[in-house]
Amino acid sequence: MSVCDADDLAHDAMAPGSDLLGKIVSVFGRDVVGEAGGLDRVVLGRRVFADEREREALNRLVHPEVRRRCREWVARQDRAQRVAAVIVPLLYEAGFDDEPWQAVVCVTASHEIQCARLAQRGLGMRDAEMRIASQMPVREKEKLADFVVVNNASLEILRRQVTKVLQRILEA
């Protein structure tokens, strides 16, 4: 199975020297560039998750580029292959839900587990709460999705749930 992660596409699109990074710097200033010349995600994250207008400005720059790269990835996939998946954490927020997906799977976790996982990535509680609050509520995403997988437990339980959902999708 081939998998494309929109977050990876975004990171690649904002690489040092990229056109997108240049556009981001022109809007947000040089303070969002780290010592190595790449995007300082911590600095930018604090700004955009504290200010909805700044977040929207960033999204207007990033989402179209990620969407373009995602479409290119999908077009390159071998049509003989039965399964290809695209991971888009902000599917609804970014308007990616209008793509011709065969199925949309929403992977959810409790608020407490989301915060704990963000803490494992180095975010403080305040930053984690701001990120979660900036997204569409999980319950709304669940209602819009074709399938829901709850990721509150072990990796093995997650694997079993994903396997069942994948079987149902392939049977359709």
C-alpha positions as a LaTeX table, in Angstrom:
\begin{tabular}{lrrr}
\hline
Residue & $x$ (\AA) & $y$ (\AA) & $z$ (\AA) \\
\hline
Met1 & 0.00 & 0.00 & 0.00 \\
Ser2 & 1.29 & 3.45 & $-0.89$ \\
Val3 & 0.74 & 6.23 & 1.63 \\
Cys4 & 1.09 & 9.97 & 1.19 \\
Asp5 & 1.12 & 12.24 & 4.24 \\
Ala6 & $-0.01$ & 15.84 & 3.64 \\
Asp7 & 2.11 & 16.99 & 6.59 \\
Asp8 & 5.21 & 15.58 & 4.86 \\
Leu9 & 4.21 & 17.36 & 1.65 \\
Ala10 & 3.85 & 20.62 & 3.59 \\
His11 & 7.26 & 20.22 & 5.22 \\
Asp12 & 8.86 & 19.53 & 1.82 \\
Ala13 & 7.08 & 22.53 & 0.28 \\
Met14 & 8.46 & 24.81 & 3.03 \\
Ala15 & 12.06 & 23.57 & 2.76 \\
Pro16 & 14.91 & 26.08 & 2.96 \\
Gly17 & 15.17 & 28.03 & $-0.27$ \\
Ser18 & 11.69 & 27.06 & $-1.47$ \\
Asp19 & 9.30 & 29.52 & $-3.07$ \\
Leu20 & 6.75 & 28.77 & $-0.37$ \\
Leu21 & 9.19 & 29.57 & 2.42 \\
Gly22 & 9.96 & 32.85 & 0.67 \\
Lys23 & 6.26 & 33.70 & 0.56 \\
Ile24 & 5.87 & 32.81 & 4.24 \\
Val25 & 8.82 & 35.04 & 5.16 \\
Ser26 & 7.37 & 37.91 & 3.11 \\
Val27 & 4.13 & 37.69 & 5.10 \\
Phe28 & 5.42 & 36.79 & 8.58 \\
Gly29 & 8.93 & 38.24 & 8.61 \\
Arg30 & 12.44 & 36.85 & 9.07 \\
Asp31 & 11.80 & 35.86 & 12.71 \\
Val32 & 10.04 & 32.69 & 11.45 \\
Val33 & 13.34 & 31.47 & 9.95 \\
Gly34 & 15.62 & 29.43 & 12.18 \\
Glu35 & 19.41 & 29.54 & 12.39 \\
Ala36 & 19.80 & 26.81 & 9.74 \\
Gly37 & 17.71 & 28.80 & 7.24 \\
Gly38 & 14.60 & 26.65 & 7.53 \\
Leu39 & 11.21 & 27.47 & 8.92 \\
Asp40 & 11.15 & 27.82 & 12.71 \\
Arg41 & 7.93 & 25.89 & 13.28 \\
Val42 & 7.83 & 26.71 & 16.99 \\
Val43 & 7.94 & 30.47 & 16.40 \\
Leu44 & 5.46 & 30.34 & 13.52 \\
Gly45 & 3.20 & 27.91 & 15.39 \\
Arg46 & 2.95 & 30.15 & 18.42 \\
Arg47 & 1.97 & 33.06 & 16.20 \\
Val48 & $-0.59$ & 31.34 & 14.01 \\
Phe49 & $-2.28$ & 29.33 & 16.75 \\
Ala50 & $-2.67$ & 32.47 & 18.85 \\
Asp51 & $-4.12$ & 34.58 & 16.03 \\
Glu52 & $-6.81$ & 33.29 & 13.69 \\
Arg53 & $-6.05$ & 35.92 & 11.02 \\
Glu54 & $-2.41$ & 34.90 & 10.89 \\
Arg55 & $-3.38$ & 31.22 & 10.76 \\
Glu56 & $-5.71$ & 31.93 & 7.85 \\
Ala57 & $-2.94$ & 33.86 & 6.07 \\
Leu58 & $-0.59$ & 30.89 & 6.48 \\
Asn59 & $-3.27$ & 28.46 & 5.33 \\
Arg60 & $-3.90$ & 30.55 & 2.18 \\
Leu61 & $-0.23$ & 30.08 & 1.32 \\
Val62 & 0.28 & 26.46 & 2.35 \\
His63 & $-2.97$ & 24.63 & 1.55 \\
Pro64 & $-3.04$ & 25.24 & $-2.22$ \\
Glu65 & 0.56 & 24.04 & $-2.56$ \\
Val66 & $-0.06$ & 20.94 & $-0.47$ \\
Arg67 & $-3.22$ & 20.20 & $-2.41$ \\
Arg68 & $-1.32$ & 20.52 & $-5.71$ \\
Arg69 & 1.40 & 18.15 & $-4.48$ \\
Cys70 & $-1.20$ & 15.72 & $-3.17$ \\
Arg71 & $-2.96$ & 15.61 & $-6.54$ \\
Glu72 & 0.39 & 15.02 & $-8.27$ \\
Trp73 & 1.13 & 12.13 & $-5.88$ \\
Val74 & $-2.27$ & 10.56 & $-6.53$ \\
Ala75 & $-1.78$ & 10.91 & $-10.31$ \\
Arg76 & 1.57 & 9.08 & $-10.08$ \\
Gln77 & 0.10 & 6.04 & $-8.33$ \\
Asp78 & 0.01 & 2.77 & $-10.20$ \\
Arg79 & $-3.62$ & 2.16 & $-11.15$ \\
Ala80 & $-3.05$ & $-1.61$ & $-10.88$ \\
Gln81 & $-2.36$ & $-1.19$ & $-7.18$ \\
Arg82 & $-5.48$ & $-1.78$ & $-5.14$ \\
Val83 & $-4.83$ & 0.57 & $-2.25$ \\
Ala84 & $-3.33$ & 4.01 & $-1.87$ \\
Ala85 & $-4.01$ & 6.25 & 1.10 \\
Val86 & $-3.61$ & 9.95 & 1.66 \\
Ile87 & $-3.32$ & 11.21 & 5.23 \\
Val88 & $-4.78$ & 14.71 & 5.51 \\
Pro89 & $-5.14$ & 15.80 & 9.15 \\
Leu90 & $-6.90$ & 19.01 & 8.10 \\
Leu91 & $-9.05$ & 17.41 & 5.40 \\
Tyr92 & $-12.18$ & 19.42 & 6.19 \\
Glu93 & $-10.47$ & 22.59 & 7.39 \\
Ala94 & $-8.40$ & 22.80 & 4.18 \\
Gly95 & $-11.27$ & 21.95 & 1.85 \\
Phe96 & $-9.69$ & 18.68 & 0.72 \\
Asp97 & $-12.96$ & 16.84 & 1.32 \\
Asp98 & $-14.17$ & 17.75 & $-2.17$ \\
Glu99 & $-11.56$ & 15.49 & $-3.78$ \\
Pro100 & $-12.88$ & 12.22 & $-5.28$ \\
Trp101 & $-11.88$ & 10.00 & $-2.33$ \\
Gln102 & $-13.24$ & 6.47 & $-2.34$ \\
Ala103 & $-13.66$ & 6.72 & 1.43 \\
Val104 & $-12.78$ & 9.08 & 4.25 \\
Val105 & $-11.53$ & 7.57 & 7.49 \\
Cys106 & $-11.46$ & 9.82 & 10.55 \\
Val107 & $-8.93$ & 8.72 & 13.17 \\
Thr108 & $-9.84$ & 10.23 & 16.52 \\
Ala109 & $-8.50$ & 10.25 & 20.04 \\
Ser110 & $-9.77$ & 11.71 & 23.29 \\
His111 & $-8.83$ & 15.27 & 24.15 \\
Glu112 & $-6.55$ & 14.03 & 26.93 \\
Ile113 & $-4.70$ & 11.67 & 24.61 \\
Gln114 & $-4.36$ & 14.35 & 21.93 \\
Cys115 & $-2.78$ & 16.66 & 24.50 \\
Ala116 & $-0.46$ & 13.92 & 25.76 \\
Arg117 & 0.68 & 13.11 & 22.22 \\
Leu118 & 1.33 & 16.76 & 21.46 \\
Ala119 & 3.31 & 16.99 & 24.71 \\
Gln120 & 5.43 & 14.06 & 23.49 \\
Arg121 & 6.22 & 16.21 & 20.44 \\
Gly122 & 7.49 & 18.97 & 22.72 \\
Leu123 & 4.43 & 21.21 & 22.97 \\
Gly124 & 3.34 & 22.67 & 26.27 \\
Met125 & $-0.25$ & 22.34 & 27.42 \\
Arg126 & $-1.17$ & 25.89 & 26.31 \\
Asp127 & 0.26 & 25.34 & 22.81 \\
Ala128 & $-1.43$ & 21.94 & 22.55 \\
Glu129 & $-4.79$ & 23.40 & 23.58 \\
Met130 & $-4.46$ & 26.21 & 21.02 \\
Arg131 & $-3.71$ & 23.74 & 18.21 \\
Ile132 & $-6.63$ & 21.51 & 19.09 \\
Ala133 & $-8.98$ & 24.49 & 19.42 \\
Ser134 & $-7.95$ & 25.75 & 15.96 \\
Gln135 & $-9.31$ & 22.61 & 14.29 \\
Met136 & $-12.81$ & 21.47 & 13.51 \\
Pro137 & $-14.19$ & 19.58 & 16.53 \\
Val138 & $-13.50$ & 15.86 & 16.29 \\
Arg139 & $-17.20$ & 15.00 & 16.72 \\
Glu140 & $-18.02$ & 17.02 & 13.58 \\
Lys141 & $-15.29$ & 15.24 & 11.61 \\
Glu142 & $-16.65$ & 11.88 & 12.79 \\
Lys143 & $-20.10$ & 12.76 & 11.44 \\
Leu144 & $-18.70$ & 13.70 & 8.03 \\
Ala145 & $-16.41$ & 10.67 & 7.63 \\
Asp146 & $-17.33$ & 7.34 & 6.08 \\
Phe147 & $-15.49$ & 5.44 & 8.82 \\
Val148 & $-14.22$ & 6.32 & 12.29 \\
Val149 & $-11.24$ & 4.73 & 14.03 \\
Val150 & $-10.70$ & 5.55 & 17.70 \\
Asn151 & $-7.00$ & 5.69 & 18.55 \\
Asn152 & $-7.11$ & 5.79 & 22.35 \\
Ala153 & $-5.40$ & 2.47 & 23.03 \\
Ser154 & $-2.47$ & 0.37 & 21.89 \\
Leu155 & $-0.92$ & 0.23 & 18.44 \\
Glu156 & $-2.20$ & $-3.35$ & 18.12 \\
Ile157 & $-5.80$ & $-2.28$ & 18.73 \\
Leu158 & $-5.34$ & 0.52 & 16.19 \\
Arg159 & $-3.99$ & $-1.99$ & 13.63 \\
Arg160 & $-7.02$ & $-4.25$ & 14.11 \\
Gln161 & $-9.43$ & $-1.36$ & 13.63 \\
Val162 & $-7.63$ & $-0.13$ & 10.51 \\
Thr163 & $-7.56$ & $-3.65$ & 9.05 \\
Lys164 & $-11.34$ & $-3.99$ & 9.53 \\
Val165 & $-12.00$ & $-0.60$ & 7.92 \\
Leu166 & $-9.69$ & $-1.39$ & 5.01 \\
Gln167 & $-11.49$ & $-4.70$ & 4.42 \\
Arg168 & $-14.84$ & $-2.90$ & 4.35 \\
Ile169 & $-13.53$ & $-0.33$ & 1.89 \\
Leu170 & $-12.10$ & $-2.99$ & $-0.42$ \\
Glu171 & $-15.38$ & $-4.96$ & $-0.33$ \\
Ala172 & $-17.36$ & $-1.93$ & $-1.47$ \\
\hline
\end{tabular}
